[in-house]
Amino acid sequence: MKIAIGCDHIVTPIKDQVVKFLTKKGHKVIDCGTYDLVRSHYPIYGFEVARQVVSKKADLGVCICGTGVGISNSASKTKGARVCLTRDVACAVAARKLYDANIIAMGGRISGQGLIEEIVNAFITTNYDGKSNKGIIKTINNVIVKDNYDIHQFDKEIDVWHRGGYCEGEKQAKIALPKTWKKK
């Protein structure tokens, strides 16, 4: 199975451990970043995970930030992404089985490494039952009508970072873009 994974700078070590966990289980992992502890902008990485999943380059996605709230919101704005923010195995299983969720999101500051790995494993090993909530799933899929995935939607923020700034004007080093992005 191909799994896309992304995070912000707060939880990069946790994401890196999940990548190892998934790789040891025989999965191909598409690491959408970030790749270090330099302050980053989680919407970029949530968007990229969702883009990989909805374009069928990945079967499922995993998003992690401090609480999981920000990155799950970002990923869920992509048409075709059905994101479940969870901190327990039962919700992860229900999200896959009953709602055909294709991306799981968690908070690295909320759930520990072991629990995150249990949640991810439960999510990726559970299949949609093929019958539950078909109408609801169709409605969810049609909520967001924008279907053009503009990979350059974050160019303005990235440009600010490259000039040494951040949204609030803080000093910042160059941001590590997802390796899956092609340069302009």
Residue pairs with C-beta under 8 A, 6 or more apart in sequence:
1 27
1 28
1 59
1 60
1 124
2 27
2 28
2 29
2 30
2 57
2 58
2 59
3 22
3 27
3 28
3 29
3 30
3 58
3 59
3 60
3 61
3 62
3 124
4 29
4 30
4 32
4 48
4 49
4 52
4 53
4 57
4 58
4 60
4 61
4 62
5 15
5 18
5 19
5 22
5 29
5 30
5 31
5 32
5 49
5 61
5 62
5 63
5 64
6 15
6 31
6 32
6 33
6 34
6 45
6 46
6 48
6 49
6 61
6 62
6 63
6 64
6 71
6 178
7 14
7 15
7 33
7 34
7 42
7 45
7 63
7 64
7 65
7 71
7 108
8 34
8 40
8 41
8 42
8 45
8 64
8 65
8 66
8 70
8 71
9 34
9 36
9 37
9 38
9 39
9 40
10 65
10 66
10 108
10 109
11 64
11 65
11 66
11 108
11 109
12 34
12 35
12 36
12 37
14 64
14 108
14 113
14 116
15 31
15 64
15 108
17 113
17 117
18 62
18 64
18 116
18 117
18 120
19 29
19 31
21 117
21 120
21 121
22 29
22 120
22 124
23 29
25 121
27 124
30 52
30 57
30 58
30 180
31 179
32 45
32 48
32 49
32 52
32 178
32 179
32 180
33 40
33 44
33 45
33 48
33 176
33 177
33 178
33 179
34 40
34 45
34 175
34 176
35 176
35 179
36 176
38 172
38 173
38 174
38 175
38 176
39 166
39 170
39 172
40 175
40 176
41 154
41 157
41 161
41 167
41 175
42 65
42 70
42 71
42 74
43 70
43 71
43 74
43 154
44 154
44 157
44 158
44 175
44 177
44 178
45 63
45 71
45 74
45 178
46 63
46 65
46 70
46 71
46 72
46 73
46 74
46 75
46 105
47 74
47 75
47 77
47 78
47 153
47 154
48 178
48 180
48 181
49 58
49 61
49 62
49 63
49 75
49 103
50 61
50 74
50 75
50 76
50 77
50 78
50 80
50 81
50 83
50 103
51 78
51 149
51 151
52 58
52 61
52 180
53 59
53 60
53 61
53 80
53 81
53 102
53 103
54 78
54 79
54 80
54 81
54 102
54 149
55 149
57 180
59 102
60 102
60 103
60 104
60 123
60 124
61 75
61 81
61 102
61 103
61 104
62 103
62 104
62 105
62 106
62 120
62 123
63 71
63 72
63 74
63 75
63 83
63 103
63 104
63 105
63 106
64 71
64 105
64 106
64 107
64 108
64 116
65 71
65 105
65 107
65 108
66 107
66 108
66 109
66 110
67 107
67 109
67 110
68 85
68 86
68 87
68 105
68 106
68 107
68 108
68 110
69 85
69 107
71 105
72 83
72 84
72 85
72 103
72 105
75 81
75 83
75 103
75 105
76 82
76 83
76 103
77 144
78 144
78 149
79 141
79 144
79 145
79 146
79 147
80 102
80 141
80 147
81 102
81 103
82 95
82 99
82 100
82 101
82 102
82 103
82 137
82 140
82 141
83 101
83 102
83 103
83 104
83 105
84 91
84 92
84 95
84 99
84 101
84 103
84 104
84 105
84 123
85 105
85 106
86 92
86 95
86 104
86 105
86 106
86 119
87 106
87 107
87 110
87 111
87 115
87 119
88 115
88 119
89 118
89 119
89 122
92 104
92 119
92 120
92 122
92 123
92 126
93 122
93 123
93 126
95 101
95 104
95 123
96 123
96 126
96 127
96 128
97 126
97 127
97 128
97 129
97 132
98 128
98 129
98 132
98 133
99 128
99 132
99 133
99 136
99 137
99 140
100 128
100 133
100 137
101 123
104 119
104 120
104 123
106 116
106 119
106 120
108 116
111 119
151 181
151 182
152 184
155 184
157 167
158 175
158 177
160 166
160 167
161 172
161 173
161 174
161 175
162 174
162 175
164 171
164 172
165 171
165 172
166 172
